[in-house]
Amino acid sequence: MTPEPGGWLCVEGLEVECTIGVTERERATKQRIVINLKLKVDFGKVAMLDAIQDGIDYRVVSRRVIAECEKSSFQLIELTT
């Protein structure tokens, strides 16, 4: 049986301190946000070879997302419905 070529990698609850908002007051202090991530991944190779070096390291993915958010500055506006 051939493994499915695609799948989802889910990482939930990443907490990040970053600069968000539009006004000076909002941007004066970093704010904590929580990120839930869903990435489309090809797990076929990993499943076929069953080798740890071909796997996806959740820690590396999480650290990269956190690093990018912490060094970035977003001008976000919340929308309410």
Biopython code that builds the backbone (N, CA, C, O; Angstrom):
import numpy as np
from Bio.PDB.StructureBuilder import StructureBuilder

atoms = [
    (1, "MET", "N", (0.843, -1.187, 0.000)),
    (1, "MET", "CA", (0.000, 0.000, 0.000)),
    (1, "MET", "C", (0.883, 1.242, 0.000)),
    (1, "MET", "O", (1.800, 1.350, 0.813)),
    (2, "THR", "N", (0.616, 2.165, -0.892)),
    (2, "THR", "CA", (1.375, 3.407, -0.988)),
    (2, "THR", "C", (0.803, 4.427, -0.016)),
    (2, "THR", "O", (-0.410, 4.635, 0.017)),
    (3, "PRO", "N", (1.671, 5.075, 0.790)),
    (3, "PRO", "CA", (1.169, 6.080, 1.737)),
    (3, "PRO", "C", (0.596, 7.290, 1.008)),
    (3, "PRO", "O", (1.006, 7.615, -0.106)),
    (4, "GLU", "N", (-0.330, 7.929, 1.639)),
    (4, "GLU", "CA", (-0.876, 9.171, 1.099)),
    (4, "GLU", "C", (0.239, 10.196, 0.950)),
    (4, "GLU", "O", (1.043, 10.358, 1.868)),
    (5, "PRO", "N", (0.311, 10.896, -0.188)),
    (5, "PRO", "CA", (1.400, 11.847, -0.389)),
    (5, "PRO", "C", (1.286, 13.107, 0.461)),
    (5, "PRO", "O", (2.297, 13.751, 0.738)),
    (6, "GLY", "N", (0.104, 13.464, 0.870)),
    (6, "GLY", "CA", (-0.060, 14.708, 1.622)),
    (6, "GLY", "C", (-0.691, 14.467, 2.969)),
    (6, "GLY", "O", (-1.280, 13.417, 3.226)),
    (7, "GLY", "N", (-0.559, 15.437, 3.804)),
    (7, "GLY", "CA", (-1.169, 15.388, 5.127)),
    (7, "GLY", "C", (-1.018, 16.750, 5.775)),
    (7, "GLY", "O", (-0.475, 17.679, 5.177)),
    (8, "TRP", "N", (-1.491, 16.858, 6.969)),
    (8, "TRP", "CA", (-1.438, 18.131, 7.680)),
    (8, "TRP", "C", (-0.577, 18.001, 8.923)),
    (8, "TRP", "O", (-0.708, 17.052, 9.696)),
    (9, "LEU", "N", (0.303, 18.971, 9.097)),
    (9, "LEU", "CA", (1.092, 19.103, 10.316)),
    (9, "LEU", "C", (0.426, 20.203, 11.124)),
    (9, "LEU", "O", (0.331, 21.340, 10.662)),
    (10, "CYS", "N", (-0.033, 19.882, 12.314)),
    (10, "CYS", "CA", (-0.727, 20.864, 13.147)),
    (10, "CYS", "C", (0.098, 21.166, 14.389)),
    (10, "CYS", "O", (0.518, 20.259, 15.107)),
    (11, "VAL", "N", (0.321, 22.442, 14.629)),
    (11, "VAL", "CA", (0.994, 22.910, 15.833)),
    (11, "VAL", "C", (0.054, 23.941, 16.444)),
    (11, "VAL", "O", (-0.295, 24.931, 15.801)),
    (12, "GLU", "N", (-0.348, 23.706, 17.666)),
    (12, "GLU", "CA", (-1.317, 24.597, 18.305)),
    (12, "GLU", "C", (-0.764, 25.217, 19.575)),
    (12, "GLU", "O", (0.026, 24.605, 20.294)),
    (13, "GLY", "N", (-1.192, 26.434, 19.834)),
    (13, "GLY", "CA", (-0.877, 27.094, 21.087)),
    (13, "GLY", "C", (0.497, 27.726, 21.179)),
    (13, "GLY", "O", (1.022, 27.897, 22.279)),
    (14, "LEU", "N", (1.101, 28.082, 20.026)),
    (14, "LEU", "CA", (2.397, 28.781, 20.088)),
    (14, "LEU", "C", (2.160, 30.189, 20.628)),
    (14, "LEU", "O", (1.361, 30.942, 20.071)),
    (15, "GLU", "N", (2.841, 30.542, 21.694)),
    (15, "GLU", "CA", (2.694, 31.881, 22.272)),
    (15, "GLU", "C", (3.876, 32.734, 21.848)),
    (15, "GLU", "O", (5.031, 32.331, 21.982)),
    (16, "VAL", "N", (3.568, 33.925, 21.333)),
    (16, "VAL", "CA", (4.583, 34.808, 20.778)),
    (16, "VAL", "C", (4.343, 36.231, 21.265)),
    (16, "VAL", "O", (3.201, 36.682, 21.358)),
    (17, "GLU", "N", (5.424, 36.928, 21.573)),
    (17, "GLU", "CA", (5.351, 38.344, 21.915)),
    (17, "GLU", "C", (5.764, 39.121, 20.670)),
    (17, "GLU", "O", (6.882, 38.959, 20.182)),
    (18, "CYS", "N", (4.869, 39.966, 20.153)),
    (18, "CYS", "CA", (5.225, 40.732, 18.962)),
    (18, "CYS", "C", (4.542, 42.093, 18.973)),
    (18, "CYS", "O", (3.623, 42.350, 19.751)),
    (19, "THR", "N", (5.018, 42.946, 18.090)),
    (19, "THR", "CA", (4.457, 44.286, 17.953)),
    (19, "THR", "C", (3.305, 44.212, 16.970)),
    (19, "THR", "O", (3.493, 43.879, 15.800)),
    (20, "ILE", "N", (2.105, 44.527, 17.456)),
    (20, "ILE", "CA", (0.931, 44.561, 16.589)),
    (20, "ILE", "C", (0.125, 45.799, 16.912)),
    (20, "ILE", "O", (0.328, 46.436, 17.946)),
    (21, "GLY", "N", (-0.785, 46.132, 16.026)),
    (21, "GLY", "CA", (-1.636, 47.294, 16.232)),
    (21, "GLY", "C", (-1.269, 48.416, 15.284)),
    (21, "GLY", "O", (-0.316, 48.319, 14.511)),
    (22, "VAL", "N", (-2.042, 49.474, 15.359)),
    (22, "VAL", "CA", (-1.855, 50.600, 14.453)),
    (22, "VAL", "C", (-1.435, 51.854, 15.216)),
    (22, "VAL", "O", (-0.553, 52.588, 14.770)),
    (23, "THR", "N", (-2.062, 52.101, 16.359)),
    (23, "THR", "CA", (-1.769, 53.331, 17.097)),
    (23, "THR", "C", (-0.451, 53.225, 17.861)),
    (23, "THR", "O", (0.038, 52.128, 18.134)),
    (24, "GLU", "N", (0.108, 54.367, 18.198)),
    (24, "GLU", "CA", (1.364, 54.407, 18.972)),
    (24, "GLU", "C", (1.215, 53.664, 20.297)),
    (24, "GLU", "O", (2.106, 52.921, 20.709)),
    (25, "ARG", "N", (0.082, 53.872, 20.954)),
    (25, "ARG", "CA", (-0.159, 53.225, 22.245)),
    (25, "ARG", "C", (-0.165, 51.703, 22.102)),
    (25, "ARG", "O", (0.415, 51.000, 22.929)),
    (26, "GLU", "N", (-0.813, 51.199, 21.066)),
    (26, "GLU", "CA", (-0.854, 49.743, 20.852)),
    (26, "GLU", "C", (0.537, 49.186, 20.558)),
    (26, "GLU", "O", (0.873, 48.080, 20.982)),
    (27, "ARG", "N", (1.336, 49.952, 19.836)),
    (27, "ARG", "CA", (2.639, 49.473, 19.388)),
    (27, "ARG", "C", (3.749, 49.710, 20.408)),
    (27, "ARG", "O", (4.871, 49.240, 20.218)),
    (28, "ALA", "N", (3.455, 50.422, 21.474)),
    (28, "ALA", "CA", (4.469, 50.757, 22.474)),
    (28, "ALA", "C", (4.965, 49.529, 23.242)),
    (28, "ALA", "O", (6.125, 49.473, 23.649)),
    (29, "THR", "N", (4.091, 48.558, 23.434)),
    (29, "THR", "CA", (4.440, 47.357, 24.189)),
    (29, "THR", "C", (4.109, 46.132, 23.353)),
    (29, "THR", "O", (3.050, 46.053, 22.731)),
    (30, "LYS", "N", (5.031, 45.183, 23.350)),
    (30, "LYS", "CA", (4.756, 43.937, 22.630)),
    (30, "LYS", "C", (3.558, 43.251, 23.261)),
    (30, "LYS", "O", (3.351, 43.324, 24.472)),
    (31, "GLN", "N", (2.783, 42.592, 22.437)),
    (31, "GLN", "CA", (1.591, 41.904, 22.908)),
    (31, "GLN", "C", (1.726, 40.408, 22.656)),
    (31, "GLN", "O", (2.367, 39.972, 21.699)),
    (32, "ARG", "N", (1.106, 39.637, 23.540)),
    (32, "ARG", "CA", (1.149, 38.181, 23.405)),
    (32, "ARG", "C", (0.032, 37.739, 22.468)),
    (32, "ARG", "O", (-1.127, 38.119, 22.630)),
    (33, "ILE", "N", (0.407, 36.931, 21.491)),
    (33, "ILE", "CA", (-0.592, 36.323, 20.620)),
    (33, "ILE", "C", (-0.403, 34.806, 20.669)),
    (33, "ILE", "O", (0.670, 34.315, 21.019)),
    (34, "VAL", "N", (-1.435, 34.090, 20.322)),
    (34, "VAL", "CA", (-1.378, 32.633, 20.280)),
    (34, "VAL", "C", (-1.619, 32.210, 18.836)),
    (34, "VAL", "O", (-2.580, 32.644, 18.200)),
    (35, "ILE", "N", (-0.731, 31.355, 18.328)),
    (35, "ILE", "CA", (-0.797, 30.921, 16.936)),
    (35, "ILE", "C", (-1.130, 29.436, 16.874)),
    (35, "ILE", "O", (-0.526, 28.619, 17.568)),
    (36, "ASN", "N", (-2.096, 29.107, 16.036)),
    (36, "ASN", "CA", (-2.405, 27.721, 15.686)),
    (36, "ASN", "C", (-2.047, 27.565, 14.217)),
    (36, "ASN", "O", (-2.521, 28.324, 13.371)),
    (37, "LEU", "N", (-1.222, 26.593, 13.922)),
    (37, "LEU", "CA", (-0.632, 26.423, 12.611)),
    (37, "LEU", "C", (-1.083, 25.118, 11.977)),
    (37, "LEU", "O", (-1.127, 24.082, 12.639)),
    (38, "LYS", "N", (-1.417, 25.171, 10.694)),
    (38, "LYS", "CA", (-1.778, 23.967, 9.958)),
    (38, "LYS", "C", (-1.044, 24.034, 8.627)),
    (38, "LYS", "O", (-1.345, 24.881, 7.785)),
    (39, "LEU", "N", (-0.062, 23.122, 8.438)),
    (39, "LEU", "CA", (0.774, 23.123, 7.243)),
    (39, "LEU", "C", (0.527, 21.873, 6.415)),
    (39, "LEU", "O", (0.471, 20.765, 6.949)),
    (40, "LYS", "N", (0.379, 22.056, 5.119)),
    (40, "LYS", "CA", (0.246, 20.921, 4.212)),
    (40, "LYS", "C", (1.638, 20.332, 4.002)),
    (40, "LYS", "O", (2.561, 21.044, 3.607)),
    (41, "VAL", "N", (1.789, 19.038, 4.263)),
    (41, "VAL", "CA", (3.102, 18.387, 4.227)),
    (41, "VAL", "C", (2.991, 17.063, 3.458)),
    (41, "VAL", "O", (1.970, 16.378, 3.521)),
    (42, "ASP", "N", (4.054, 16.723, 2.738)),
    (42, "ASP", "CA", (4.126, 15.430, 2.065)),
    (42, "ASP", "C", (4.797, 14.430, 3.007)),
    (42, "ASP", "O", (6.017, 14.441, 3.165)),
    (43, "PHE", "N", (4.006, 13.583, 3.618)),
    (43, "PHE", "CA", (4.527, 12.587, 4.544)),
    (43, "PHE", "C", (4.879, 11.278, 3.841)),
    (43, "PHE", "O", (5.321, 10.331, 4.492)),
    (44, "GLY", "N", (4.690, 11.211, 2.525)),
    (44, "GLY", "CA", (4.929, 9.987, 1.778)),
    (44, "GLY", "C", (6.335, 9.442, 1.935)),
    (44, "GLY", "O", (6.513, 8.250, 2.188)),
    (45, "LYS", "N", (7.346, 10.308, 1.786)),
    (45, "LYS", "CA", (8.742, 9.875, 1.899)),
    (45, "LYS", "C", (9.043, 9.358, 3.303)),
    (45, "LYS", "O", (9.692, 8.325, 3.473)),
    (46, "VAL", "N", (8.574, 10.073, 4.278)),
    (46, "VAL", "CA", (8.810, 9.671, 5.674)),
    (46, "VAL", "C", (8.200, 8.302, 5.937)),
    (46, "VAL", "O", (8.829, 7.436, 6.545)),
    (47, "ALA", "N", (6.981, 8.117, 5.477)),
    (47, "ALA", "CA", (6.293, 6.846, 5.717)),
    (47, "ALA", "C", (6.978, 5.688, 4.994)),
    (47, "ALA", "O", (7.078, 4.588, 5.537)),
    (48, "MET", "N", (7.447, 5.932, 3.775)),
    (48, "MET", "CA", (8.075, 4.861, 2.999)),
    (48, "MET", "C", (9.452, 4.481, 3.543)),
    (48, "MET", "O", (9.779, 3.299, 3.643)),
    (49, "LEU", "N", (10.255, 5.482, 3.892)),
    (49, "LEU", "CA", (11.621, 5.219, 4.333)),
    (49, "LEU", "C", (11.716, 4.923, 5.821)),
    (49, "LEU", "O", (12.647, 4.258, 6.275)),
    (50, "ASP", "N", (10.739, 5.426, 6.579)),
    (50, "ASP", "CA", (10.716, 5.226, 8.023)),
    (50, "ASP", "C", (12.048, 5.618, 8.670)),
    (50, "ASP", "O", (12.584, 4.900, 9.514)),
    (51, "ALA", "N", (12.568, 6.783, 8.247)),
    (51, "ALA", "CA", (13.848, 7.275, 8.757)),
    (51, "ALA", "C", (13.628, 8.604, 9.475)),
    (51, "ALA", "O", (13.009, 9.517, 8.929)),
    (52, "ILE", "N", (14.127, 8.702, 10.673)),
    (52, "ILE", "CA", (13.920, 9.889, 11.510)),
    (52, "ILE", "C", (14.446, 11.162, 10.849)),
    (52, "ILE", "O", (13.856, 12.229, 11.017)),
    (53, "GLN", "N", (15.553, 11.068, 10.096)),
    (53, "GLN", "CA", (16.133, 12.259, 9.474)),
    (53, "GLN", "C", (15.232, 12.837, 8.371)),
    (53, "GLN", "O", (15.414, 13.988, 7.972)),
    (54, "ASP", "N", (14.271, 12.059, 7.880)),
    (54, "ASP", "CA", (13.339, 12.557, 6.868)),
    (54, "ASP", "C", (12.069, 13.135, 7.487)),
    (54, "ASP", "O", (11.205, 13.649, 6.777)),
    (55, "GLY", "N", (11.962, 13.050, 8.787)),
    (55, "GLY", "CA", (10.782, 13.548, 9.477)),
    (55, "GLY", "C", (10.796, 15.067, 9.613)),
    (55, "GLY", "O", (11.772, 15.732, 9.264)),
    (56, "ILE", "N", (9.716, 15.584, 10.115)),
    (56, "ILE", "CA", (9.590, 17.023, 10.346)),
    (56, "ILE", "C", (9.681, 17.259, 11.840)),
    (56, "ILE", "O", (8.926, 16.683, 12.624)),
    (57, "ASP", "N", (10.612, 18.111, 12.219)),
    (57, "ASP", "CA", (10.834, 18.414, 13.626)),
    (57, "ASP", "C", (9.897, 19.555, 14.037)),
    (57, "ASP", "O", (10.090, 20.705, 13.641)),
    (58, "TYR", "N", (8.891, 19.220, 14.829)),
    (58, "TYR", "CA", (7.916, 20.217, 15.278)),
    (58, "TYR", "C", (8.609, 21.373, 16.008)),
    (58, "TYR", "O", (8.189, 22.525, 15.896)),
    (59, "ARG", "N", (9.659, 21.063, 16.746)),
    (59, "ARG", "CA", (10.375, 22.087, 17.505)),
    (59, "ARG", "C", (11.015, 23.102, 16.557)),
    (59, "ARG", "O", (10.972, 24.304, 16.817)),
    (60, "VAL", "N", (11.609, 22.625, 15.459)),
    (60, "VAL", "CA", (12.229, 23.530, 14.479)),
    (60, "VAL", "C", (11.171, 24.412, 13.825)),
    (60, "VAL", "O", (11.373, 25.616, 13.670)),
    (61, "VAL", "N", (10.050, 23.819, 13.445)),
    (61, "VAL", "CA", (8.958, 24.591, 12.842)),
    (61, "VAL", "C", (8.477, 25.652, 13.821)),
    (61, "VAL", "O", (8.326, 26.817, 13.454)),
    (62, "SER", "N", (8.235, 25.251, 15.066)),
    (62, "SER", "CA", (7.740, 26.183, 16.081)),
    (62, "SER", "C", (8.719, 27.316, 16.334)),
    (62, "SER", "O", (8.322, 28.480, 16.392)),
    (63, "ARG", "N", (9.991, 26.985, 16.486)),
    (63, "ARG", "CA", (11.000, 28.018, 16.748)),
    (63, "ARG", "C", (11.113, 29.007, 15.590)),
    (63, "ARG", "O", (11.283, 30.206, 15.809)),
    (64, "ARG", "N", (11.019, 28.507, 14.365)),
    (64, "ARG", "CA", (11.116, 29.402, 13.208)),
    (64, "ARG", "C", (9.929, 30.358, 13.146)),
    (64, "ARG", "O", (10.104, 31.546, 12.872)),
    (65, "VAL", "N", (8.729, 29.853, 13.396)),
    (65, "VAL", "CA", (7.534, 30.706, 13.401)),
    (65, "VAL", "C", (7.654, 31.763, 14.487)),
    (65, "VAL", "O", (7.386, 32.940, 14.243)),
    (66, "ILE", "N", (8.054, 31.352, 15.676)),
    (66, "ILE", "CA", (8.208, 32.298, 16.791)),
    (66, "ILE", "C", (9.251, 33.356, 16.462)),
    (66, "ILE", "O", (9.015, 34.541, 16.697)),
    (67, "ALA", "N", (10.394, 32.957, 15.927)),
    (67, "ALA", "CA", (11.464, 33.908, 15.592)),
    (67, "ALA", "C", (10.987, 34.922, 14.561)),
    (67, "ALA", "O", (11.258, 36.115, 14.698)),
    (68, "GLU", "N", (10.285, 34.466, 13.536)),
    (68, "GLU", "CA", (9.797, 35.386, 12.501)),
    (68, "GLU", "C", (8.790, 36.377, 13.068)),
    (68, "GLU", "O", (8.821, 37.559, 12.724)),
    (69, "CYS", "N", (7.909, 35.910, 13.924)),
    (69, "CYS", "CA", (6.905, 36.803, 14.524)),
    (69, "CYS", "C", (7.550, 37.811, 15.465)),
    (69, "CYS", "O", (7.183, 38.986, 15.468)),
    (70, "GLU", "N", (8.512, 37.353, 16.262)),
    (70, "GLU", "CA", (9.135, 38.255, 17.234)),
    (70, "GLU", "C", (9.950, 39.351, 16.576)),
    (70, "GLU", "O", (10.078, 40.435, 17.146)),
    (71, "LYS", "N", (10.503, 39.112, 15.407)),
    (71, "LYS", "CA", (11.300, 40.148, 14.750)),
    (71, "LYS", "C", (10.458, 41.021, 13.821)),
    (71, "LYS", "O", (10.951, 42.016, 13.290)),
    (72, "SER", "N", (9.210, 40.660, 13.625)),
    (72, "SER", "CA", (8.339, 41.395, 12.723)),
    (72, "SER", "C", (7.510, 42.429, 13.467)),
    (72, "SER", "O", (7.416, 42.427, 14.694)),
    (73, "SER", "N", (6.918, 43.305, 12.681)),
    (73, "SER", "CA", (6.055, 44.340, 13.220)),
    (73, "SER", "C", (4.823, 44.416, 12.328)),
    (73, "SER", "O", (4.909, 44.808, 11.165)),
    (74, "PHE", "N", (3.676, 44.037, 12.888)),
    (74, "PHE", "CA", (2.456, 43.970, 12.098)),
    (74, "PHE", "C", (1.505, 45.107, 12.461)),
    (74, "PHE", "O", (1.348, 45.448, 13.633)),
    (75, "GLN", "N", (0.880, 45.683, 11.451)),
    (75, "GLN", "CA", (-0.138, 46.697, 11.689)),
    (75, "GLN", "C", (-1.489, 46.044, 11.457)),
    (75, "GLN", "O", (-2.073, 46.127, 10.377)),
    (76, "LEU", "N", (-1.964, 45.390, 12.514)),
    (76, "LEU", "CA", (-3.201, 44.637, 12.431)),
    (76, "LEU", "C", (-4.361, 45.370, 13.083)),
    (76, "LEU", "O", (-4.189, 46.080, 14.073)),
    (77, "ILE", "N", (-5.514, 45.190, 12.525)),
    (77, "ILE", "CA", (-6.745, 45.730, 13.098)),
    (77, "ILE", "C", (-7.687, 44.554, 13.296)),
    (77, "ILE", "O", (-7.915, 43.776, 12.369)),
    (78, "GLU", "N", (-8.236, 44.420, 14.497)),
    (78, "GLU", "CA", (-9.183, 43.343, 14.763)),
    (78, "GLU", "C", (-10.540, 43.712, 14.178)),
    (78, "GLU", "O", (-10.971, 44.863, 14.246)),
    (79, "LEU", "N", (-11.193, 42.729, 13.612)),
    (79, "LEU", "CA", (-12.543, 42.932, 13.102)),
    (79, "LEU", "C", (-13.498, 42.184, 14.004)),
    (79, "LEU", "O", (-13.233, 41.043, 14.383)),
    (80, "THR", "N", (-14.590, 42.804, 14.346)),
    (80, "THR", "CA", (-15.602, 42.137, 15.143)),
    (80, "THR", "C", (-16.851, 41.955, 14.290)),
    (80, "THR", "O", (-17.164, 42.776, 13.427)),
    (81, "THR", "N", (-17.536, 40.889, 14.547)),
    (81, "THR", "CA", (-18.758, 40.627, 13.767)),
    (81, "THR", "C", (-19.958, 40.598, 14.656)),
    (81, "THR", "O", (-21.074, 40.391, 14.180)),
]
sb = StructureBuilder()
sb.init_structure("model")
sb.init_model(0)
sb.init_chain("A")
sb.init_seg("    ")
for serial, (resi, resn, name, xyz) in enumerate(atoms, 1):
    if name == "N":
        sb.init_residue(resn, " ", resi, " ")
    sb.init_atom(name, np.array(xyz, "f"), 0.0, 1.0, " ", f" {name:<3s}", serial, name[0])
structure = sb.get_structure()
